[in-house]
Amino acid sequence: MQKASLFENLEFNETKVAVSVLLKTSNSSEVRILLKKDQVMKEHQAPFPIVIEVFDGVIQFGVNGENQTLNRGDIISLDASVPHDLKGISDSIIRLTIHKNDTIERINSIK
């Protein structure tokens, strides 16, 4: 058994998106993204399907060039290789579920 918290040790970064792995399972990794208001994760694609949940705040989520607003509690899933981007409308805490073969290094390279 593993335990992690999305709300402990919150350290928003003023200059870049803060990304950290909270825990790893045999199938996936749970990643926390701290996105300040107006911070952006430019358009990118994941090599495997992903699930994104907004735990706090509001983000603009772009998929294939179409933007939608995701609010606290909203969950979205994407298949592999779907272009998407994120922008903080307010300071936001996001949980990202990635495939076990995906890497935090790939996510950190998205700026």
Phi, psi and omega per residue, in radians:
M1 nan 2.487 3.073
Q2 -2.201 2.666 3.102
K3 -2.358 2.427 3.089
A4 -2.566 2.874 3.109
S5 -2.290 2.319 3.044
L6 -1.277 -0.340 -2.988
F7 -1.866 -0.109 3.101
E8 -1.546 2.576 3.070
N9 0.969 0.789 3.105
L10 -1.277 2.106 3.115
E11 -2.318 1.498 3.064
F12 -1.162 2.514 3.139
N13 -1.889 2.265 -3.095
E14 -1.208 -0.444 -3.022
T15 -1.868 -0.334 -3.140
K16 -2.629 2.816 3.108
V17 -1.145 2.333 3.137
A18 -1.645 2.130 -3.085
V19 -2.192 2.302 3.095
S20 -2.566 2.545 3.070
V21 -1.440 2.197 3.106
L22 -1.536 -0.730 3.073
L23 -2.873 2.785 3.114
K24 -2.135 2.444 3.047
T25 -2.046 -3.091 3.125
S26 -1.226 -0.290 -3.104
N27 -1.997 -0.402 -2.989
S28 -2.679 3.001 2.957
S29 -2.142 2.438 3.066
E30 -1.773 2.114 -3.021
V31 -2.066 2.406 3.042
R32 -1.797 2.283 3.053
I33 -1.996 2.179 3.055
L34 -1.865 1.965 -3.035
L35 -2.020 1.983 3.090
K36 -1.274 2.770 3.052
K37 -0.928 2.301 3.108
D38 1.305 -0.061 3.020
Q39 -1.277 2.629 -3.059
V40 -2.273 2.449 2.854
M41 -1.867 1.928 -3.050
K42 -1.038 2.926 -3.106
E43 -1.015 2.344 -3.137
H44 -2.700 3.075 3.109
Q45 -2.341 2.559 3.046
A46 -1.715 2.488 -3.118
P47 -1.306 -0.180 3.139
F48 -2.374 2.879 3.061
P49 -1.027 2.622 3.128
I50 -2.341 2.817 2.993
V51 -2.273 2.329 -3.127
I52 -2.140 2.300 3.082
E53 -2.256 2.277 3.084
V54 -1.551 1.985 3.140
F55 -1.553 -0.497 3.103
D56 -2.717 2.533 3.102
G57 1.624 -2.897 -3.118
V58 -2.459 2.348 3.089
I59 -2.232 2.726 2.933
Q60 -1.699 2.180 -3.093
F61 -2.044 2.040 -3.133
G62 -1.750 2.299 3.091
V63 -2.259 2.085 -3.122
N64 0.892 0.687 3.081
G65 1.481 -0.067 3.103
E66 -1.818 2.234 -3.098
N67 -1.718 2.495 2.997
Q68 -2.438 2.696 3.129
T69 -1.613 2.251 3.038
L70 -1.945 2.203 -3.118
N71 -1.823 2.984 3.083
R72 -0.839 2.222 3.122
G73 1.637 -0.218 3.129
D74 -1.314 2.488 3.125
I75 -2.225 2.424 3.100
I76 -2.410 2.518 3.065
S77 -2.098 2.591 3.109
L78 -2.324 2.482 3.005
D79 -1.278 2.915 3.091
A80 -1.038 2.581 3.008
S81 1.163 0.388 3.067
V82 -1.615 2.079 3.127
P83 -1.112 2.309 3.128
H84 -2.663 2.789 3.096
D85 -2.534 2.850 -3.121
L86 -2.332 2.542 3.024
K87 -2.453 2.346 3.097
G88 -1.328 2.114 3.001
I89 -1.491 -0.578 2.965
S90 -2.463 2.973 3.063
D91 -0.991 2.280 -2.990
S92 -2.368 2.555 3.023
I93 -1.975 2.134 -3.029
I94 -2.179 2.376 2.995
R95 -1.808 2.235 3.115
L96 -2.029 2.191 3.050
T97 -1.786 2.111 -3.121
I98 -2.097 2.764 3.105
H99 -1.116 2.599 -3.112
K100 -1.013 -0.445 -3.132
N101 -1.566 -0.080 3.042
D102 -1.409 2.885 -3.051
T103 -2.269 2.630 3.046
I104 -1.172 -0.498 3.112
E105 -1.099 -0.690 3.107
R106 -1.095 -0.767 -3.108
I107 -1.149 -0.757 3.131
N108 -1.130 -0.392 3.136
S109 -1.370 -0.169 3.140
I110 -1.514 1.953 3.132
K111 -2.426 nan nan
